[in-house]
């Protein structure tokens, strides 16, 4: 009887212990993991390097093409290659420069600048994604760690119940079926503990991968799940916020601007490029030369002729118009996807709030009352052992379900932050 009373005391204390372990705000462990990931995650580092490359490309864009310098031997007799046999012979030093039609270079520079902006926005997108993944992995780790603790308490309970069942069976007051049932339940609990420990390590491995550490270094960390926030933002406000700051939408807007610049550049290609050149010819003084061997200076101006505009420039311009239309449609699609994503995750978090409140106020208290009733009835011989065991296992299952709901709620909040576009680490 003392063992039964002791068992009942542990059962009643256990839910309080779990609630204490989950109470309060999350500590600095998660913030520290997020910060390390923002600094060392390979995807973020790659995005930052890609942005640096785009910056160099931006600085290199919009300049005049390289000029051409040439040295030419002109009108040399092929037998002697002499410069002093004819007044037409000489050595020329030439310079030429292509000048694109006004507006072309500025468009090219603008396109490169918008591409660099997109690369910069991509850094924010990666930071948001990695932050969500770190939080998700940490919440999985915390869930399996706390589940493992609940299973340990469950195993402790069942071991006590096993002793009670075995003692009653030895005294002829119990059934062999009771002993076998509790032993089976104990074996299942041990198997669940192994599964929880494995999944906890898998979550740690994911955290290591995200923070650029060896995935096989399983360093245990503090496990906590933040409590349910009873106050949530308005759905419309979240959507309005996302329209302003979501990186994907920002990139889509930039792609529209890029497409518009490319369209303007394609239109400018109908206009010819300008070619400027100058040449200085060095000559020898030979008899009967009218200018006594004086050096010659030449200058030239040329224009490229868009002769095949109906095949070349026209098709390029038509392509740019279609690309601009596609970019605008894509932006609208991204906007709709973001609005849909925010709406569905927002509704999901609201469902978790209501479900969690139901568990705390109704489901778990009812399960505790059922276990208390079964325990009292078992002590006076009105309920068999299996009923007590069933009530006990049901309470543990509900506590783990409650914990899972808390994990999924926090993972949904992390996903909501990513979809809205909350930026981490600054840019």
KANORVEN-V77034 format. One record per residue. N is the residue number from 1. PSI is psi in whole degrees, -180 to 180 (none if undefined). Layout:
N	PSI
N	PSI
//
This chain:
1	-36
2	-37
3	-38
4	-42
5	-43
6	-42
7	-43
8	-37
9	-41
10	-41
11	-42
12	-32
13	-32
14	-50
15	-34
16	-42
17	-43
18	-42
19	-34
20	-41
21	-21
22	-7
23	162
24	174
25	155
26	142
27	-167
28	-2
29	-51
30	-43
31	-40
32	-42
33	-42
34	-44
35	-42
36	-43
37	-40
38	-28
39	-32
40	-10
41	129
42	-36
43	-39
44	-43
45	-41
46	-42
47	-40
48	-40
49	-39
50	-38
51	-41
52	-40
53	-42
54	-34
55	-42
56	-40
57	-37
58	-44
59	-28
60	-11
61	156
62	7
63	159
64	149
65	156
66	136
67	166
68	131
69	134
70	153
71	124
72	133
73	118
74	137
75	46
76	134
77	134
78	-18
79	-43
80	-20
81	36
82	148
83	-9
84	26
85	-22
86	145
87	-19
88	-18
89	151
90	169
91	123
92	138
93	118
94	156
95	133
96	150
97	129
98	131
99	107
100	154
101	138
102	132
103	-25
104	-48
105	-38
106	-36
107	-42
108	-42
109	-41
110	-42
111	-44
112	-37
113	-42
114	-35
115	-40
116	-39
117	-40
118	-39
119	-37
120	-43
121	-34
122	-32
123	-44
124	-41
125	-43
126	-39
127	-41
128	-42
129	-47
130	-38
131	-44
132	-41
133	-39
134	-46
135	-44
136	-45
137	-39
138	-41
139	-35
140	-45
141	-47
142	-41
143	-48
144	-31
145	-48
146	-34
147	-41
148	-39
149	-41
150	-41
151	-40
152	-43
153	-37
154	-43
155	-42
156	-43
157	-47
158	-31
159	-40
160	-41
161	-35
162	-44
163	-41
164	-47
165	-42
166	-39
167	-44
168	-38
169	-40
170	-31
171	0
172	13
173	-4
174	178
175	147
176	-32
177	-37
178	-43
179	-45
180	-39
181	-46
182	-35
183	-39
184	-45
185	-37
186	-42
187	-40
188	-39
189	-40
190	-40
191	-40
192	-36
193	-42
194	-44
195	-42
196	-42
197	-39
198	-45
199	-30
200	-42
201	-36
202	-40
203	-39
204	-40
205	-40
206	-42
207	-41
208	-42
209	-41
210	-30
211	13
212	44
213	160
214	124
215	-22
216	-1
217	98
218	89
219	118
220	142
221	169
222	135
223	117
224	150
225	124
226	147
227	165
228	131
229	119
230	-14
231	127
232	156
233	161
234	143
235	-45
236	-36
237	-39
238	-42
239	-43
240	-40
241	-42
242	-39
243	-29
244	-36
245	-7
246	127
247	-40
248	-42
249	-36
250	-41
251	-40
252	-41
253	-41
254	-36
255	-33
256	-44
257	-41
258	-46
259	-37
260	-40
261	-39
262	-35
263	-45
264	-37
265	-42
266	-36
267	-37
268	-20
269	-14
270	-24
271	145
272	156
273	155
274	138
275	127
276	140
277	156
278	150
279	140
280	118
281	126
282	126
283	160
284	150
285	116
286	160
287	143
288	17
289	122
290	-26
291	18
292	44
293	16
294	140
295	151
296	148
297	134
298	148
299	148
300	149
301	132
302	162
303	138
304	145
305	113
306	64
307	-33
308	38
309	-32
310	-17
311	-35
312	-78
313	-38
314	-44
315	-36
316	-41
317	-43
318	-40
319	-42
320	-34
321	-43
322	-39
323	-38
324	-43
325	-42
326	-40
327	-39
328	-42
329	-40
330	-40
331	-43
332	-38
333	-44
334	-42
335	-45
336	-39
337	-42
338	-45
339	-42
340	-45
341	-44
342	-43
343	-47
344	-43
345	-37
346	-45
347	-35
348	-45
349	-36
350	-38
351	-41
352	-40
353	-48
354	-43
355	-40
356	-41
357	-40
358	-42
359	-46
360	-37
361	-24
362	-59
363	-55
364	-43
365	-37
366	-41
367	-39
368	-40
369	-40
370	-40
371	-41
372	-43
373	-43
374	-37
375	-44
376	-44
377	-37
378	-38
379	-32
380	6
381	19
382	-13
383	138
384	172
385	-39
386	-35
387	-41
388	-44
389	-43
390	-44
391	-39
392	-49
393	-37
394	-39
395	-42
396	-41
397	-42
398	-37
399	-38
400	-38
401	-41
402	-42
403	-42
404	-37
405	-38
406	-42
407	-50
408	-34
409	-47
410	-35
411	-36
412	-39
413	-40
414	-40
415	-38
416	-41
417	-42
418	-43
419	-41
420	-39
421	28
422	124
423	137
424	140
425	-8
426	160
427	none
//
